[in-house]
């Protein structure tokens, strides 16, 4: 049967992907270049600046990983999800707008960590909203549409920002002023595009608010961890997710720093990563539609294997055309693996505990990102080469694939069944 068009609620939810993706694109393009140039002026070597940037990302992710389960549990109380989402979204927006203020590299990293925490924490509530705005048989496609439109939509503020920075002298402003305008533009874009979701979102699945919501949230969180130990279909997936998403997040966040270390020019990297957004748009939609005919776990395995070969290819990266090729390869699978993982997990969990489970999901996702960026920073400093970090990341893909294969075999043996349109418990 032909799938119906997106509902109004689904469109409003997708718009937040369009808004926050502007910040994601900044993190993977302009921000690391801006920081590394600032650090170089401060007397920091290329390898050390890459390591310090990776440590900043690690700090932000571990903060959210530690707070995530508790925040998610609180958000499942009736009427709590939207206010918490709004608070952390605004933290990210204000942090993004403030990035042009610091002139010392260490202060810049502090502001960056604040913005990154706000962005990442908002996703705990945003991802769990998928339960409220869509149905199980539509989630793979809706989640993929979110990433797809996020990729293409984020290009609008990014292109304007890029033009401001590249042609700042011709329009009569300094590079510093151009960067200030770029950060402000992306922050405003993020906020404005989020307004429809803020105005119209309704929390359909929740637990009734008690007189002691914080105390009860701790109690429910403890219970969820107990449930997780006996829920193999969720637990095995989360373990696999921890390993393979490690490589995905690290590649997204460290690609520009790595490219700069191996001698790729700033302009080549920026335009290559812009190409990534454009290519990722149709690819994410294609994978979303494929999920209607092919089981999501098979598509996820394909993406994991592809990312392993991408990491291997990155080891011999030394010219601009190779970086462009790498960008295109990443674009094909980047949105698919994130979108399918998000919707796959959403179908596995109880709807009235969505935020609680997505808080735990965030531990495994952000925890993996912490491990990946930290290992890349340490290995880069030890061997004085970013390629050492790529070797570590490729191993994580291998582990993630085999753990996910374990979950796949158990499904085939009949321990639990997943299909493209099945109602999940």
Secondary structure as the mmCIF struct_conf table of DSSP 4:
data_model
#
loop_
_struct_conf.conf_type_id
_struct_conf.id
_struct_conf.beg_label_comp_id
_struct_conf.beg_label_asym_id
_struct_conf.beg_label_seq_id
_struct_conf.end_label_comp_id
_struct_conf.end_label_asym_id
_struct_conf.end_label_seq_id
HELX_LH_PP_P HELX_LH_PP_P1 UNK A 2 UNK A 7
HELX_RH_AL_P HELX_RH_AL_P1 UNK A 8 UNK A 28
TURN_TY1_P TURN_TY1_P1 UNK A 29 UNK A 29
HELX_RH_AL_P HELX_RH_AL_P2 UNK A 30 UNK A 41
TURN_TY1_P TURN_TY1_P2 UNK A 42 UNK A 43
HELX_RH_AL_P HELX_RH_AL_P3 UNK A 46 UNK A 75
TURN_TY1_P TURN_TY1_P3 UNK A 76 UNK A 76
STRN STRN1 UNK A 77 UNK A 77
TURN_TY1_P TURN_TY1_P4 UNK A 78 UNK A 80
HELX_RH_AL_P HELX_RH_AL_P4 UNK A 81 UNK A 97
TURN_TY1_P TURN_TY1_P5 UNK A 98 UNK A 101
BEND BEND1 UNK A 104 UNK A 104
HELX_RH_AL_P HELX_RH_AL_P5 UNK A 105 UNK A 133
BEND BEND2 UNK A 134 UNK A 134
TURN_TY1_P TURN_TY1_P6 UNK A 136 UNK A 138
HELX_RH_AL_P HELX_RH_AL_P6 UNK A 139 UNK A 166
TURN_TY1_P TURN_TY1_P7 UNK A 167 UNK A 172
HELX_RH_AL_P HELX_RH_AL_P7 UNK A 175 UNK A 200
BEND BEND3 UNK A 205 UNK A 205
STRN STRN2 UNK A 207 UNK A 207
TURN_TY1_P TURN_TY1_P8 UNK A 211 UNK A 212
HELX_RH_AL_P HELX_RH_AL_P8 UNK A 213 UNK A 230
HELX_RH_AL_P HELX_RH_AL_P9 UNK A 232 UNK A 261
TURN_TY1_P TURN_TY1_P9 UNK A 262 UNK A 263
HELX_RH_AL_P HELX_RH_AL_P10 UNK A 266 UNK A 290
TURN_TY1_P TURN_TY1_P10 UNK A 291 UNK A 293
BEND BEND4 UNK A 294 UNK A 294
HELX_RH_AL_P HELX_RH_AL_P11 UNK A 296 UNK A 314
TURN_TY1_P TURN_TY1_P11 UNK A 315 UNK A 316
BEND BEND5 UNK A 319 UNK A 319
HELX_RH_AL_P HELX_RH_AL_P12 UNK A 320 UNK A 348
BEND BEND6 UNK A 349 UNK A 349
HELX_RH_3T_P HELX_RH_3T_P1 UNK A 351 UNK A 353
HELX_RH_AL_P HELX_RH_AL_P13 UNK A 354 UNK A 383
TURN_TY1_P TURN_TY1_P12 UNK A 384 UNK A 384
TURN_TY1_P TURN_TY1_P13 UNK A 386 UNK A 386
HELX_RH_AL_P HELX_RH_AL_P14 UNK A 387 UNK A 412
TURN_TY1_P TURN_TY1_P14 UNK A 413 UNK A 414
BEND BEND7 UNK A 415 UNK A 416
TURN_TY1_P TURN_TY1_P15 UNK A 420 UNK A 421
HELX_LH_PP_P HELX_LH_PP_P2 UNK A 422 UNK A 424
#
